């Protein structure tokens, strides 16, 4: 199937019987260009399921990001009789998607800060700001700092945590001095302040994470925006990528590095960081030493700490194990894991992204409503859309469809359903801004 705008919208809409799942940032890597039409920036949502029977079920959701908030909202839309309890340690969710724009002064952080109480009040969700401390899977009780919560089904959506290399001596103090800003919030504003102080003659050393990580194109978007800043201020940028190549939208980011930033940005792939002299700001690698005035080191990543606390990760692994058809944990019955925390490699080719967190949430909750009302669950088709900036004025995108392959027991890229534009454009940048606003609205409002 050739991926056109019409086909993408149409096909994505069947991911859950009554839900369409266009969405947000982070996406599948692409090494070949498909001349696909640009995906729609508008995120059209539908929750018109047949009137469900009274389910009288309780679903507890741990984590209020793109996955958890989408699950809470759409559960209440699909079946208002379900008792939905949303638990998060924070009162607000700050979106990682679009946070690069905040760092470089292109958005206000208020635009991506979503109060969870607002969502709860609008849809009749019970929201608890609390720390999750444990799980009794047999008795179906989630333990928190605000008390214990009994559930029929538990949905866990904890996002990511950092997997620091112990050899690099990233003490708590060093972590404060060198914000990665890959989990949006205070570090976003800290790095924004550091970027604002870049001046002529400065050098930024930017280290990207090893795949798997949140938002595959995100590091290269940030690299471009560092390049954009360097052009304006007379600075330089050195990108140290441990991966063998650019991991998403490769030809488009390569073009940006070559055409826009060839005089200010140097990109190195296959880089292994062996040490950091924090006082002299020297990064030591297998390809030589690099000295800068600002070091932005983004660590490798693993699932959010919550899945380790709850016993949802197999020994020796970094991500939660799930059934790829329905996203139920393989370790504890009636517990579902969605979003970035899923162990992508064995079960899916989907990226770790806000769109996929939103999409997996919709798949899970529609199937739960079906199960609660005596129906069979459905096998999903899911879609991912992602816009990125290559400068403050131009953007790019990627659109991909995924489906369950029974022979492989894995969610794979649908044949031919993967596209990127021919080139960056102002139109892409404008549509990307609208797309971001739409996914925020669909998830949190």
C-alpha positions, 0 to 999 in steps of 0.5 A: 500500500502506498502511504498517502495522506488519505490512506494514512488517516483511513488505516490508522483509524482502525487501530481500535474499532472506534478510535483513530490514532494519529499523533506525536513525537518519536518514530521509526527509523527510516533509511529510504525516502518514500514520496508520501504525501504529508500526513495531516496535522489535525488529530481527529479522534472518535470515541463513539463505541456502542453503548456498553453494559454496566461494567462496574470495574476499577482500572488503576493507572500508574503514570500520567504521561501520554500513555496514562492520561490517554488511557484514563480519558478514553476509558471514561469516554468508552465506558463511563461506568468504569471507575478510573483512578489515575496516580502520578507523583506530579501534579502536572505532566511536562511533555518531552515532545516539543521540549527541544523547542522550549530549550531553544526559545521557540515555545513557552514551557507553559504550552507543554505543561499539562495539569492532571487535575484538569483532565480528571475533573473534565472526565470524572477520573479520580486523580491521586498525586502519590508515589507508587511503592509496591504491588500485590499482584495476587490480591490486585492491590497497588500500594502508594504513599496515599494508601492502597488501591484495589483494582480489576486491571492495572495499567502502568505507563512510567516512561523512561529513566536514565541508565548512567554509565558507572565508569563515567562517575555521574554523581548526583552533583554531576547530574545537576551540573549537566542536565540531559533534559530528556525528561522534560521539566526543571532540566528543560529550563536549566538547559535553556538557560545554559543555551542562552549563554552560548557566545562567540567562540564557544563549543557545544559537545552533544552526546546522543543516547544509544538506541533504544531510547525515547524519541528516535529523531529527538537527538538529531533535532536537538543537534540541528537546533544547536547548529542553528544557535551556533550560526547565530552566535558564532559558536561550534557544535560537536555531535557524538553519536554512539550509534552507527548512523542517524537513527531516524529521518536519516537523509533529511537530517544528513541534508540539514547537517550538510546544507545548513550547518556544515561550517559550524557542526561536526557529526561523529558516529560510532563514538564510545565515551570512555571518560569525562574531565568535568573540570576541563570539560573534555570528553574522552572517546575512542575517536579522540578527545573533545573539549567544549564550553557546554557538555550536553550528555544524554545518557542511555535509557531504560524503562521508568523505575516504576516497572522495576519496583513493581516486578514487571521486568525480567532479570537482566533486562531494561524494559518491561516484557509484554504480550505484543498483541494486547500489551499485557505483562508477561509476568503479572496477570491483569497488568498492562504496560504501555508507552516507552517502558515496553521492551520494544526489541522482542515484541515490536518495531514501534518507536518509543514516542508520545504517539505510540504511548497514546496509541497503545493506551487506546488499544488497551482501553478499547480491548478492556471495555470489550472484555468487560462487556463480554466481547473478544479483544481486537488485534491492533493496527497502530500509527506513528506520526512525528514532526521535527525541526531542522532549524527554527523555520523549517521542519520534517516529518515521518509517518509509519503504520504498524500491524501485528504479525502472528507468525513472528508474534511481533508488531511490525511495520506494515509493508509500504506504509512508511514515508518521509517528505522530499525535503524540509519546509516552512509548511512542515514546521507550521503543520508540526506546531499544530500537530503538537498542539493537537496531540496535547489536546487529544491526550490531556484535555 
